[in-house]
């Protein structure tokens, strides 16, 4: 008996966006390294790339995610 399965069986109602094929999938069809998800709806999965861009922009502009400037109070 194989220790690991080669494919993950998808669950109805779980949606993914495949980065390699640039398409929406119901249930995971492609490897986890090539997809975003799961999403609750097909519409959410269709907008996965837009959502990722928006979140990246928010994180890039969030001061909590940036190192303190040189010469700050934490420098010894």
mmJSON file of the N, C-alpha and C atoms, coordinates in Angstrom:
{"data_MODEL":{"atom_site":{
"group_PDB":["ATOM","ATOM","ATOM","ATOM","ATOM","ATOM","ATOM","ATOM","ATOM","ATOM","ATOM","ATOM","ATOM","ATOM","ATOM","ATOM","ATOM","ATOM","ATOM","ATOM","ATOM","ATOM","ATOM","ATOM","ATOM","ATOM","ATOM","ATOM","ATOM","ATOM","ATOM","ATOM","ATOM","ATOM","ATOM","ATOM","ATOM","ATOM","ATOM","ATOM","ATOM","ATOM","ATOM","ATOM","ATOM","ATOM","ATOM","ATOM","ATOM","ATOM","ATOM","ATOM","ATOM","ATOM","ATOM","ATOM","ATOM","ATOM","ATOM","ATOM","ATOM","ATOM","ATOM","ATOM","ATOM","ATOM","ATOM","ATOM","ATOM","ATOM","ATOM","ATOM","ATOM","ATOM","ATOM","ATOM","ATOM","ATOM","ATOM","ATOM","ATOM","ATOM","ATOM","ATOM","ATOM","ATOM","ATOM","ATOM","ATOM","ATOM","ATOM","ATOM","ATOM","ATOM","ATOM","ATOM","ATOM","ATOM","ATOM","ATOM","ATOM","ATOM","ATOM","ATOM","ATOM","ATOM","ATOM","ATOM","ATOM","ATOM","ATOM","ATOM","ATOM","ATOM","ATOM","ATOM","ATOM","ATOM","ATOM","ATOM","ATOM","ATOM","ATOM","ATOM","ATOM","ATOM","ATOM","ATOM","ATOM","ATOM","ATOM","ATOM","ATOM","ATOM","ATOM","ATOM","ATOM","ATOM","ATOM","ATOM","ATOM","ATOM","ATOM","ATOM","ATOM","ATOM","ATOM","ATOM","ATOM","ATOM","ATOM","ATOM","ATOM","ATOM","ATOM","ATOM","ATOM","ATOM","ATOM","ATOM","ATOM","ATOM","ATOM","ATOM","ATOM","ATOM","ATOM","ATOM","ATOM","ATOM","ATOM","ATOM","ATOM","ATOM","ATOM","ATOM","ATOM","ATOM","ATOM","ATOM","ATOM","ATOM","ATOM","ATOM","ATOM","ATOM","ATOM","ATOM","ATOM","ATOM","ATOM","ATOM","ATOM","ATOM","ATOM","ATOM","ATOM","ATOM","ATOM","ATOM","ATOM","ATOM","ATOM","ATOM","ATOM","ATOM","ATOM","ATOM","ATOM","ATOM","ATOM","ATOM","ATOM","ATOM","ATOM","ATOM","ATOM","ATOM","ATOM","ATOM","ATOM","ATOM","ATOM","ATOM","ATOM","ATOM","ATOM","ATOM"],
"id":[1,2,3,4,5,6,7,8,9,10,11,12,13,14,15,16,17,18,19,20,21,22,23,24,25,26,27,28,29,30,31,32,33,34,35,36,37,38,39,40,41,42,43,44,45,46,47,48,49,50,51,52,53,54,55,56,57,58,59,60,61,62,63,64,65,66,67,68,69,70,71,72,73,74,75,76,77,78,79,80,81,82,83,84,85,86,87,88,89,90,91,92,93,94,95,96,97,98,99,100,101,102,103,104,105,106,107,108,109,110,111,112,113,114,115,116,117,118,119,120,121,122,123,124,125,126,127,128,129,130,131,132,133,134,135,136,137,138,139,140,141,142,143,144,145,146,147,148,149,150,151,152,153,154,155,156,157,158,159,160,161,162,163,164,165,166,167,168,169,170,171,172,173,174,175,176,177,178,179,180,181,182,183,184,185,186,187,188,189,190,191,192,193,194,195,196,197,198,199,200,201,202,203,204,205,206,207,208,209,210,211,212,213,214,215,216,217,218,219,220,221,222,223,224,225,226,227,228],
"type_symbol":["N","C","C","N","C","C","N","C","C","N","C","C","N","C","C","N","C","C","N","C","C","N","C","C","N","C","C","N","C","C","N","C","C","N","C","C","N","C","C","N","C","C","N","C","C","N","C","C","N","C","C","N","C","C","N","C","C","N","C","C","N","C","C","N","C","C","N","C","C","N","C","C","N","C","C","N","C","C","N","C","C","N","C","C","N","C","C","N","C","C","N","C","C","N","C","C","N","C","C","N","C","C","N","C","C","N","C","C","N","C","C","N","C","C","N","C","C","N","C","C","N","C","C","N","C","C","N","C","C","N","C","C","N","C","C","N","C","C","N","C","C","N","C","C","N","C","C","N","C","C","N","C","C","N","C","C","N","C","C","N","C","C","N","C","C","N","C","C","N","C","C","N","C","C","N","C","C","N","C","C","N","C","C","N","C","C","N","C","C","N","C","C","N","C","C","N","C","C","N","C","C","N","C","C","N","C","C","N","C","C","N","C","C","N","C","C","N","C","C","N","C","C","N","C","C","N","C","C"],
"label_atom_id":["N","CA","C","N","CA","C","N","CA","C","N","CA","C","N","CA","C","N","CA","C","N","CA","C","N","CA","C","N","CA","C","N","CA","C","N","CA","C","N","CA","C","N","CA","C","N","CA","C","N","CA","C","N","CA","C","N","CA","C","N","CA","C","N","CA","C","N","CA","C","N","CA","C","N","CA","C","N","CA","C","N","CA","C","N","CA","C","N","CA","C","N","CA","C","N","CA","C","N","CA","C","N","CA","C","N","CA","C","N","CA","C","N","CA","C","N","CA","C","N","CA","C","N","CA","C","N","CA","C","N","CA","C","N","CA","C","N","CA","C","N","CA","C","N","CA","C","N","CA","C","N","CA","C","N","CA","C","N","CA","C","N","CA","C","N","CA","C","N","CA","C","N","CA","C","N","CA","C","N","CA","C","N","CA","C","N","CA","C","N","CA","C","N","CA","C","N","CA","C","N","CA","C","N","CA","C","N","CA","C","N","CA","C","N","CA","C","N","CA","C","N","CA","C","N","CA","C","N","CA","C","N","CA","C","N","CA","C","N","CA","C","N","CA","C","N","CA","C","N","CA","C","N","CA","C","N","CA","C","N","CA","C","N","CA","C"],
"label_alt_id":[null,null,null,null,null,null,null,null,null,null,null,null,null,null,null,null,null,null,null,null,null,null,null,null,null,null,null,null,null,null,null,null,null,null,null,null,null,null,null,null,null,null,null,null,null,null,null,null,null,null,null,null,null,null,null,null,null,null,null,null,null,null,null,null,null,null,null,null,null,null,null,null,null,null,null,null,null,null,null,null,null,null,null,null,null,null,null,null,null,null,null,null,null,null,null,null,null,null,null,null,null,null,null,null,null,null,null,null,null,null,null,null,null,null,null,null,null,null,null,null,null,null,null,null,null,null,null,null,null,null,null,null,null,null,null,null,null,null,null,null,null,null,null,null,null,null,null,null,null,null,null,null,null,null,null,null,null,null,null,null,null,null,null,null,null,null,null,null,null,null,null,null,null,null,null,null,null,null,null,null,null,null,null,null,null,null,null,null,null,null,null,null,null,null,null,null,null,null,null,null,null,null,null,null,null,null,null,null,null,null,null,null,null,null,null,null,null,null,null,null,null,null,null,null,null,null,null,null],
"label_comp_id":["UNK","UNK","UNK","UNK","UNK","UNK","UNK","UNK","UNK","UNK","UNK","UNK","UNK","UNK","UNK","UNK","UNK","UNK","UNK","UNK","UNK","UNK","UNK","UNK","UNK","UNK","UNK","UNK","UNK","UNK","UNK","UNK","UNK","UNK","UNK","UNK","UNK","UNK","UNK","UNK","UNK","UNK","UNK","UNK","UNK","UNK","UNK","UNK","UNK","UNK","UNK","UNK","UNK","UNK","UNK","UNK","UNK","UNK","UNK","UNK","UNK","UNK","UNK","UNK","UNK","UNK","UNK","UNK","UNK","UNK","UNK","UNK","UNK","UNK","UNK","UNK","UNK","UNK","UNK","UNK","UNK","UNK","UNK","UNK","UNK","UNK","UNK","UNK","UNK","UNK","UNK","UNK","UNK","UNK","UNK","UNK","UNK","UNK","UNK","UNK","UNK","UNK","UNK","UNK","UNK","UNK","UNK","UNK","UNK","UNK","UNK","UNK","UNK","UNK","UNK","UNK","UNK","UNK","UNK","UNK","UNK","UNK","UNK","UNK","UNK","UNK","UNK","UNK","UNK","UNK","UNK","UNK","UNK","UNK","UNK","UNK","UNK","UNK","UNK","UNK","UNK","UNK","UNK","UNK","UNK","UNK","UNK","UNK","UNK","UNK","UNK","UNK","UNK","UNK","UNK","UNK","UNK","UNK","UNK","UNK","UNK","UNK","UNK","UNK","UNK","UNK","UNK","UNK","UNK","UNK","UNK","UNK","UNK","UNK","UNK","UNK","UNK","UNK","UNK","UNK","UNK","UNK","UNK","UNK","UNK","UNK","UNK","UNK","UNK","UNK","UNK","UNK","UNK","UNK","UNK","UNK","UNK","UNK","UNK","UNK","UNK","UNK","UNK","UNK","UNK","UNK","UNK","UNK","UNK","UNK","UNK","UNK","UNK","UNK","UNK","UNK","UNK","UNK","UNK","UNK","UNK","UNK","UNK","UNK","UNK","UNK","UNK","UNK"],
"label_asym_id":["A","A","A","A","A","A","A","A","A","A","A","A","A","A","A","A","A","A","A","A","A","A","A","A","A","A","A","A","A","A","A","A","A","A","A","A","A","A","A","A","A","A","A","A","A","A","A","A","A","A","A","A","A","A","A","A","A","A","A","A","A","A","A","A","A","A","A","A","A","A","A","A","A","A","A","A","A","A","A","A","A","A","A","A","A","A","A","A","A","A","A","A","A","A","A","A","A","A","A","A","A","A","A","A","A","A","A","A","A","A","A","A","A","A","A","A","A","A","A","A","A","A","A","A","A","A","A","A","A","A","A","A","A","A","A","A","A","A","A","A","A","A","A","A","A","A","A","A","A","A","A","A","A","A","A","A","A","A","A","A","A","A","A","A","A","A","A","A","A","A","A","A","A","A","A","A","A","A","A","A","A","A","A","A","A","A","A","A","A","A","A","A","A","A","A","A","A","A","A","A","A","A","A","A","A","A","A","A","A","A","A","A","A","A","A","A","A","A","A","A","A","A","A","A","A","A","A","A"],
"label_entity_id":["1","1","1","1","1","1","1","1","1","1","1","1","1","1","1","1","1","1","1","1","1","1","1","1","1","1","1","1","1","1","1","1","1","1","1","1","1","1","1","1","1","1","1","1","1","1","1","1","1","1","1","1","1","1","1","1","1","1","1","1","1","1","1","1","1","1","1","1","1","1","1","1","1","1","1","1","1","1","1","1","1","1","1","1","1","1","1","1","1","1","1","1","1","1","1","1","1","1","1","1","1","1","1","1","1","1","1","1","1","1","1","1","1","1","1","1","1","1","1","1","1","1","1","1","1","1","1","1","1","1","1","1","1","1","1","1","1","1","1","1","1","1","1","1","1","1","1","1","1","1","1","1","1","1","1","1","1","1","1","1","1","1","1","1","1","1","1","1","1","1","1","1","1","1","1","1","1","1","1","1","1","1","1","1","1","1","1","1","1","1","1","1","1","1","1","1","1","1","1","1","1","1","1","1","1","1","1","1","1","1","1","1","1","1","1","1","1","1","1","1","1","1","1","1","1","1","1","1"],
"label_seq_id":[1,1,1,2,2,2,3,3,3,4,4,4,5,5,5,6,6,6,7,7,7,8,8,8,9,9,9,10,10,10,11,11,11,12,12,12,13,13,13,14,14,14,15,15,15,16,16,16,17,17,17,18,18,18,19,19,19,20,20,20,21,21,21,22,22,22,23,23,23,24,24,24,25,25,25,26,26,26,27,27,27,28,28,28,29,29,29,30,30,30,31,31,31,32,32,32,33,33,33,34,34,34,35,35,35,36,36,36,37,37,37,38,38,38,39,39,39,40,40,40,41,41,41,42,42,42,43,43,43,44,44,44,45,45,45,46,46,46,47,47,47,48,48,48,49,49,49,50,50,50,51,51,51,52,52,52,53,53,53,54,54,54,55,55,55,56,56,56,57,57,57,58,58,58,59,59,59,60,60,60,61,61,61,62,62,62,63,63,63,64,64,64,65,65,65,66,66,66,67,67,67,68,68,68,69,69,69,70,70,70,71,71,71,72,72,72,73,73,73,74,74,74,75,75,75,76,76,76],
"pdbx_PDB_ins_code":[null,null,null,null,null,null,null,null,null,null,null,null,null,null,null,null,null,null,null,null,null,null,null,null,null,null,null,null,null,null,null,null,null,null,null,null,null,null,null,null,null,null,null,null,null,null,null,null,null,null,null,null,null,null,null,null,null,null,null,null,null,null,null,null,null,null,null,null,null,null,null,null,null,null,null,null,null,null,null,null,null,null,null,null,null,null,null,null,null,null,null,null,null,null,null,null,null,null,null,null,null,null,null,null,null,null,null,null,null,null,null,null,null,null,null,null,null,null,null,null,null,null,null,null,null,null,null,null,null,null,null,null,null,null,null,null,null,null,null,null,null,null,null,null,null,null,null,null,null,null,null,null,null,null,null,null,null,null,null,null,null,null,null,null,null,null,null,null,null,null,null,null,null,null,null,null,null,null,null,null,null,null,null,null,null,null,null,null,null,null,null,null,null,null,null,null,null,null,null,null,null,null,null,null,null,null,null,null,null,null,null,null,null,null,null,null,null,null,null,null,null,null,null,null,null,null,null,null],
"Cartn_x":[0.843,0.0,0.885,0.527,1.313,1.147,2.225,2.2,1.515,1.743,1.163,0.363,-0.765,-1.561,-0.974,-1.087,-0.569,-1.522,-2.827,-3.811,-4.681,-5.06,-5.976,-7.386,-8.301,-9.678,-10.329,-10.94,-11.566,-12.912,-13.289,-14.587,-15.513,-16.729,-17.674,-17.856,-17.879,-18.067,-16.781,-15.634,-14.341,-13.762,-13.406,-12.903,-11.457,-10.681,-9.258,-8.942,-7.861,-7.353,-5.999,-5.864,-4.611,-3.699,-2.534,-1.578,-0.915,-0.741,-0.071,-0.982,-2.234,-3.164,-4.01,-3.916,-4.667,-6.158,-6.689,-8.116,-8.646,-9.958,-10.645,-10.967,-10.793,-11.067,-11.978,-12.948,-13.747,-13.071,-12.645,-11.84,-10.432,-9.427,-8.063,-7.773,-7.397,-7.0,-5.485,-4.87,-3.425,-2.738,-1.419,-0.689,-0.852,-0.75,-0.93,0.044,1.241,2.23,1.816,0.826,0.395,-0.984,-1.492,-2.858,-3.054,-4.058,-4.562,-5.895,-6.207,-7.502,-7.368,-8.453,-9.777,-10.551,-11.458,-12.376,-13.784,-14.664,-16.038,-16.901,-16.512,-17.333,-16.447,-17.045,-16.335,-15.916,-16.798,-16.495,-15.258,-15.129,-13.937,-12.682,-12.751,-11.599,-11.245,-12.249,-11.998,-11.228,-11.402,-10.744,-9.501,-8.969,-7.836,-6.615,-6.293,-5.104,-5.299,-6.489,-6.764,-6.677,-7.238,-7.18,-5.733,-4.912,-3.502,-2.77,-3.022,-2.383,-2.779,-4.076,-4.547,-3.909,-3.833,-3.23,-1.738,-1.051,0.381,0.615,-0.21,-0.077,-0.326,-1.334,-1.605,-0.422,0.149,1.277,2.522,2.745,3.914,3.844,2.626,2.448,2.127,2.172,1.885,3.176,3.255,4.499,4.877,3.928,4.249,5.105,5.119,5.843,7.22,7.601,8.909,9.844,11.129,12.128,12.249,12.675,12.912,14.073,13.999,15.101,16.399,17.515,18.827,18.96,19.553,19.732,18.523,17.584,16.375,16.682,15.674,15.88,16.294,16.057,16.426,17.86,18.556,19.952,20.87,21.808,22.779,24.156],
"Cartn_y":[-1.177,0.0,1.236,2.221,3.447,4.283,4.914,5.747,7.086,7.632,8.925,8.771,9.435,9.439,10.447,10.17,11.098,12.253,12.038,13.09,13.267,14.484,14.778,14.819,14.115,14.119,15.397,16.108,17.374,17.198,18.218,18.227,19.138,18.724,19.612,20.897,21.999,23.283,23.97,23.322,23.975,24.364,25.612,26.144,26.567,26.365,26.695,27.459,28.234,28.878,28.258,27.623,26.989,28.035,28.242,29.234,28.783,27.489,26.981,27.066,26.674,26.666,27.935,28.776,30.03,29.803,28.857,28.559,28.163,28.244,27.876,26.386,25.71,24.28,24.044,23.146,22.734,21.51,21.638,20.587,20.683,20.316,20.447,19.441,19.939,19.078,19.086,20.22,20.375,20.327,20.137,20.087,21.375,21.256,22.399,23.534,23.209,24.252,25.133,24.698,25.427,26.055,26.179,26.698,27.587,28.446,29.231,28.611,28.653,28.177,27.295,26.794,26.771,28.058,28.315,29.442,28.885,29.682,29.243,29.255,30.056,30.136,30.24,29.95,30.058,31.509,32.452,33.87,34.3,33.844,34.179,33.618,32.392,31.776,32.512,32.983,33.719,35.008,35.581,36.846,36.634,35.422,35.095,35.963,36.189,36.986,38.452,38.985,40.365,40.494,39.517,39.522,39.465,38.63,38.514,39.837,40.479,41.785,42.823,42.875,43.847,43.592,42.342,42.016,42.316,42.013,42.323,43.815,44.612,46.066,46.559,45.994,46.366,46.02,44.837,44.415,45.242,45.603,46.418,47.796,48.287,49.617,49.596,48.438,48.31,48.493,49.528,49.782,48.658,47.843,46.736,45.667,45.624,44.595,45.053,46.263,46.777,46.827,46.59,46.688,48.136,48.304,49.658,50.28,51.57,52.23,52.175,52.194,52.173,53.352,53.12,54.188,54.352,53.393,53.465,53.087,53.131,52.848,51.42,50.499,49.094,48.788,49.697,49.462,49.591,48.668,48.734,49.01],
"Cartn_z":[0.0,0.0,0.0,-0.798,-0.901,0.358,0.741,1.936,1.657,0.471,0.1,-1.18,-1.246,-2.458,-3.438,-4.714,-5.716,-5.955,-5.79,-6.021,-4.787,-4.534,-3.453,-4.025,-3.412,-3.875,-3.398,-4.311,-3.971,-3.299,-2.584,-1.926,-2.711,-2.961,-3.647,-2.846,-3.53,-2.869,-2.474,-2.62,-2.381,-3.73,-3.855,-5.12,-4.967,-6.014,-6.036,-7.316,-7.27,-8.474,-8.78,-9.946,-10.345,-10.976,-10.376,-10.874,-12.166,-12.332,-13.521,-14.751,-14.598,-15.719,-15.808,-14.784,-14.693,-14.9,-14.097,-14.177,-12.809,-12.676,-11.447,-11.494,-10.343,-10.227,-9.035,-9.201,-8.045,-7.454,-6.222,-5.616,-6.182,-5.413,-5.919,-7.024,-8.178,-9.287,-9.449,-9.197,-9.361,-7.991,-7.971,-6.691,-5.884,-4.579,-3.683,-3.99,-4.452,-4.744,-5.917,-6.692,-7.88,-7.739,-6.517,-6.409,-5.179,-5.273,-4.151,-3.746,-2.459,-2.022,-0.801,-0.312,-0.926,-0.689,-1.611,-1.518,-1.36,-0.769,-0.508,-1.765,-2.765,-3.974,-5.208,-6.349,-7.62,-7.877,-7.525,-7.737,-6.955,-5.711,-4.917,-5.578,-6.067,-6.723,-8.018,-8.747,-9.989,-9.734,-8.55,-8.205,-7.342,-7.325,-6.459,-6.738,-7.985,-8.315,-7.915,-8.12,-7.714,-6.194,-5.493,-4.03,-3.554,-4.181,-3.799,-4.039,-5.177,-5.459,-4.421,-4.082,-3.084,-1.721,-1.317,-0.015,-0.006,-1.086,-1.161,-1.035,-1.688,-1.608,-0.18,0.48,1.876,2.764,2.591,3.427,3.14,1.884,1.547,2.183,2.397,2.971,4.465,5.079,6.506,7.297,8.129,8.867,9.835,10.26,11.165,10.489,9.163,8.433,7.986,8.3,7.887,9.091,8.829,9.882,10.335,11.577,12.094,11.317,11.066,10.349,11.155,10.45,11.104,12.046,13.202,14.185,15.085,14.982,15.795,17.241,18.108,19.54,19.831,18.924,19.171,18.794,18.139,17.738,18.94,19.061,20.171,19.638],
"occupancy":[1.0,1.0,1.0,1.0,1.0,1.0,1.0,1.0,1.0,1.0,1.0,1.0,1.0,1.0,1.0,1.0,1.0,1.0,1.0,1.0,1.0,1.0,1.0,1.0,1.0,1.0,1.0,1.0,1.0,1.0,1.0,1.0,1.0,1.0,1.0,1.0,1.0,1.0,1.0,1.0,1.0,1.0,1.0,1.0,1.0,1.0,1.0,1.0,1.0,1.0,1.0,1.0,1.0,1.0,1.0,1.0,1.0,1.0,1.0,1.0,1.0,1.0,1.0,1.0,1.0,1.0,1.0,1.0,1.0,1.0,1.0,1.0,1.0,1.0,1.0,1.0,1.0,1.0,1.0,1.0,1.0,1.0,1.0,1.0,1.0,1.0,1.0,1.0,1.0,1.0,1.0,1.0,1.0,1.0,1.0,1.0,1.0,1.0,1.0,1.0,1.0,1.0,1.0,1.0,1.0,1.0,1.0,1.0,1.0,1.0,1.0,1.0,1.0,1.0,1.0,1.0,1.0,1.0,1.0,1.0,1.0,1.0,1.0,1.0,1.0,1.0,1.0,1.0,1.0,1.0,1.0,1.0,1.0,1.0,1.0,1.0,1.0,1.0,1.0,1.0,1.0,1.0,1.0,1.0,1.0,1.0,1.0,1.0,1.0,1.0,1.0,1.0,1.0,1.0,1.0,1.0,1.0,1.0,1.0,1.0,1.0,1.0,1.0,1.0,1.0,1.0,1.0,1.0,1.0,1.0,1.0,1.0,1.0,1.0,1.0,1.0,1.0,1.0,1.0,1.0,1.0,1.0,1.0,1.0,1.0,1.0,1.0,1.0,1.0,1.0,1.0,1.0,1.0,1.0,1.0,1.0,1.0,1.0,1.0,1.0,1.0,1.0,1.0,1.0,1.0,1.0,1.0,1.0,1.0,1.0,1.0,1.0,1.0,1.0,1.0,1.0,1.0,1.0,1.0,1.0,1.0,1.0,1.0,1.0,1.0,1.0,1.0,1.0],
"B_iso_or_equiv":[0.0,0.0,0.0,0.0,0.0,0.0,0.0,0.0,0.0,0.0,0.0,0.0,0.0,0.0,0.0,0.0,0.0,0.0,0.0,0.0,0.0,0.0,0.0,0.0,0.0,0.0,0.0,0.0,0.0,0.0,0.0,0.0,0.0,0.0,0.0,0.0,0.0,0.0,0.0,0.0,0.0,0.0,0.0,0.0,0.0,0.0,0.0,0.0,0.0,0.0,0.0,0.0,0.0,0.0,0.0,0.0,0.0,0.0,0.0,0.0,0.0,0.0,0.0,0.0,0.0,0.0,0.0,0.0,0.0,0.0,0.0,0.0,0.0,0.0,0.0,0.0,0.0,0.0,0.0,0.0,0.0,0.0,0.0,0.0,0.0,0.0,0.0,0.0,0.0,0.0,0.0,0.0,0.0,0.0,0.0,0.0,0.0,0.0,0.0,0.0,0.0,0.0,0.0,0.0,0.0,0.0,0.0,0.0,0.0,0.0,0.0,0.0,0.0,0.0,0.0,0.0,0.0,0.0,0.0,0.0,0.0,0.0,0.0,0.0,0.0,0.0,0.0,0.0,0.0,0.0,0.0,0.0,0.0,0.0,0.0,0.0,0.0,0.0,0.0,0.0,0.0,0.0,0.0,0.0,0.0,0.0,0.0,0.0,0.0,0.0,0.0,0.0,0.0,0.0,0.0,0.0,0.0,0.0,0.0,0.0,0.0,0.0,0.0,0.0,0.0,0.0,0.0,0.0,0.0,0.0,0.0,0.0,0.0,0.0,0.0,0.0,0.0,0.0,0.0,0.0,0.0,0.0,0.0,0.0,0.0,0.0,0.0,0.0,0.0,0.0,0.0,0.0,0.0,0.0,0.0,0.0,0.0,0.0,0.0,0.0,0.0,0.0,0.0,0.0,0.0,0.0,0.0,0.0,0.0,0.0,0.0,0.0,0.0,0.0,0.0,0.0,0.0,0.0,0.0,0.0,0.0,0.0,0.0,0.0,0.0,0.0,0.0,0.0],
"pdbx_formal_charge":[null,null,null,null,null,null,null,null,null,null,null,null,null,null,null,null,null,null,null,null,null,null,null,null,null,null,null,null,null,null,null,null,null,null,null,null,null,null,null,null,null,null,null,null,null,null,null,null,null,null,null,null,null,null,null,null,null,null,null,null,null,null,null,null,null,null,null,null,null,null,null,null,null,null,null,null,null,null,null,null,null,null,null,null,null,null,null,null,null,null,null,null,null,null,null,null,null,null,null,null,null,null,null,null,null,null,null,null,null,null,null,null,null,null,null,null,null,null,null,null,null,null,null,null,null,null,null,null,null,null,null,null,null,null,null,null,null,null,null,null,null,null,null,null,null,null,null,null,null,null,null,null,null,null,null,null,null,null,null,null,null,null,null,null,null,null,null,null,null,null,null,null,null,null,null,null,null,null,null,null,null,null,null,null,null,null,null,null,null,null,null,null,null,null,null,null,null,null,null,null,null,null,null,null,null,null,null,null,null,null,null,null,null,null,null,null,null,null,null,null,null,null,null,null,null,null,null,null],
"auth_seq_id":[1,1,1,2,2,2,3,3,3,4,4,4,5,5,5,6,6,6,7,7,7,8,8,8,9,9,9,10,10,10,11,11,11,12,12,12,13,13,13,14,14,14,15,15,15,16,16,16,17,17,17,18,18,18,19,19,19,20,20,20,21,21,21,22,22,22,23,23,23,24,24,24,25,25,25,26,26,26,27,27,27,28,28,28,29,29,29,30,30,30,31,31,31,32,32,32,33,33,33,34,34,34,35,35,35,36,36,36,37,37,37,38,38,38,39,39,39,40,40,40,41,41,41,42,42,42,43,43,43,44,44,44,45,45,45,46,46,46,47,47,47,48,48,48,49,49,49,50,50,50,51,51,51,52,52,52,53,53,53,54,54,54,55,55,55,56,56,56,57,57,57,58,58,58,59,59,59,60,60,60,61,61,61,62,62,62,63,63,63,64,64,64,65,65,65,66,66,66,67,67,67,68,68,68,69,69,69,70,70,70,71,71,71,72,72,72,73,73,73,74,74,74,75,75,75,76,76,76],
"auth_comp_id":["UNK","UNK","UNK","UNK","UNK","UNK","UNK","UNK","UNK","UNK","UNK","UNK","UNK","UNK","UNK","UNK","UNK","UNK","UNK","UNK","UNK","UNK","UNK","UNK","UNK","UNK","UNK","UNK","UNK","UNK","UNK","UNK","UNK","UNK","UNK","UNK","UNK","UNK","UNK","UNK","UNK","UNK","UNK","UNK","UNK","UNK","UNK","UNK","UNK","UNK","UNK","UNK","UNK","UNK","UNK","UNK","UNK","UNK","UNK","UNK","UNK","UNK","UNK","UNK","UNK","UNK","UNK","UNK","UNK","UNK","UNK","UNK","UNK","UNK","UNK","UNK","UNK","UNK","UNK","UNK","UNK","UNK","UNK","UNK","UNK","UNK","UNK","UNK","UNK","UNK","UNK","UNK","UNK","UNK","UNK","UNK","UNK","UNK","UNK","UNK","UNK","UNK","UNK","UNK","UNK","UNK","UNK","UNK","UNK","UNK","UNK","UNK","UNK","UNK","UNK","UNK","UNK","UNK","UNK","UNK","UNK","UNK","UNK","UNK","UNK","UNK","UNK","UNK","UNK","UNK","UNK","UNK","UNK","UNK","UNK","UNK","UNK","UNK","UNK","UNK","UNK","UNK","UNK","UNK","UNK","UNK","UNK","UNK","UNK","UNK","UNK","UNK","UNK","UNK","UNK","UNK","UNK","UNK","UNK","UNK","UNK","UNK","UNK","UNK","UNK","UNK","UNK","UNK","UNK","UNK","UNK","UNK","UNK","UNK","UNK","UNK","UNK","UNK","UNK","UNK","UNK","UNK","UNK","UNK","UNK","UNK","UNK","UNK","UNK","UNK","UNK","UNK","UNK","UNK","UNK","UNK","UNK","UNK","UNK","UNK","UNK","UNK","UNK","UNK","UNK","UNK","UNK","UNK","UNK","UNK","UNK","UNK","UNK","UNK","UNK","UNK","UNK","UNK","UNK","UNK","UNK","UNK","UNK","UNK","UNK","UNK","UNK","UNK"],
"auth_asym_id":["A","A","A","A","A","A","A","A","A","A","A","A","A","A","A","A","A","A","A","A","A","A","A","A","A","A","A","A","A","A","A","A","A","A","A","A","A","A","A","A","A","A","A","A","A","A","A","A","A","A","A","A","A","A","A","A","A","A","A","A","A","A","A","A","A","A","A","A","A","A","A","A","A","A","A","A","A","A","A","A","A","A","A","A","A","A","A","A","A","A","A","A","A","A","A","A","A","A","A","A","A","A","A","A","A","A","A","A","A","A","A","A","A","A","A","A","A","A","A","A","A","A","A","A","A","A","A","A","A","A","A","A","A","A","A","A","A","A","A","A","A","A","A","A","A","A","A","A","A","A","A","A","A","A","A","A","A","A","A","A","A","A","A","A","A","A","A","A","A","A","A","A","A","A","A","A","A","A","A","A","A","A","A","A","A","A","A","A","A","A","A","A","A","A","A","A","A","A","A","A","A","A","A","A","A","A","A","A","A","A","A","A","A","A","A","A","A","A","A","A","A","A","A","A","A","A","A","A"],
"auth_atom_id":["N","CA","C","N","CA","C","N","CA","C","N","CA","C","N","CA","C","N","CA","C","N","CA","C","N","CA","C","N","CA","C","N","CA","C","N","CA","C","N","CA","C","N","CA","C","N","CA","C","N","CA","C","N","CA","C","N","CA","C","N","CA","C","N","CA","C","N","CA","C","N","CA","C","N","CA","C","N","CA","C","N","CA","C","N","CA","C","N","CA","C","N","CA","C","N","CA","C","N","CA","C","N","CA","C","N","CA","C","N","CA","C","N","CA","C","N","CA","C","N","CA","C","N","CA","C","N","CA","C","N","CA","C","N","CA","C","N","CA","C","N","CA","C","N","CA","C","N","CA","C","N","CA","C","N","CA","C","N","CA","C","N","CA","C","N","CA","C","N","CA","C","N","CA","C","N","CA","C","N","CA","C","N","CA","C","N","CA","C","N","CA","C","N","CA","C","N","CA","C","N","CA","C","N","CA","C","N","CA","C","N","CA","C","N","CA","C","N","CA","C","N","CA","C","N","CA","C","N","CA","C","N","CA","C","N","CA","C","N","CA","C","N","CA","C","N","CA","C","N","CA","C","N","CA","C","N","CA","C","N","CA","C","N","CA","C"],
"pdbx_PDB_model_num":[1,1,1,1,1,1,1,1,1,1,1,1,1,1,1,1,1,1,1,1,1,1,1,1,1,1,1,1,1,1,1,1,1,1,1,1,1,1,1,1,1,1,1,1,1,1,1,1,1,1,1,1,1,1,1,1,1,1,1,1,1,1,1,1,1,1,1,1,1,1,1,1,1,1,1,1,1,1,1,1,1,1,1,1,1,1,1,1,1,1,1,1,1,1,1,1,1,1,1,1,1,1,1,1,1,1,1,1,1,1,1,1,1,1,1,1,1,1,1,1,1,1,1,1,1,1,1,1,1,1,1,1,1,1,1,1,1,1,1,1,1,1,1,1,1,1,1,1,1,1,1,1,1,1,1,1,1,1,1,1,1,1,1,1,1,1,1,1,1,1,1,1,1,1,1,1,1,1,1,1,1,1,1,1,1,1,1,1,1,1,1,1,1,1,1,1,1,1,1,1,1,1,1,1,1,1,1,1,1,1,1,1,1,1,1,1,1,1,1,1,1,1,1,1,1,1,1,1]
}}}
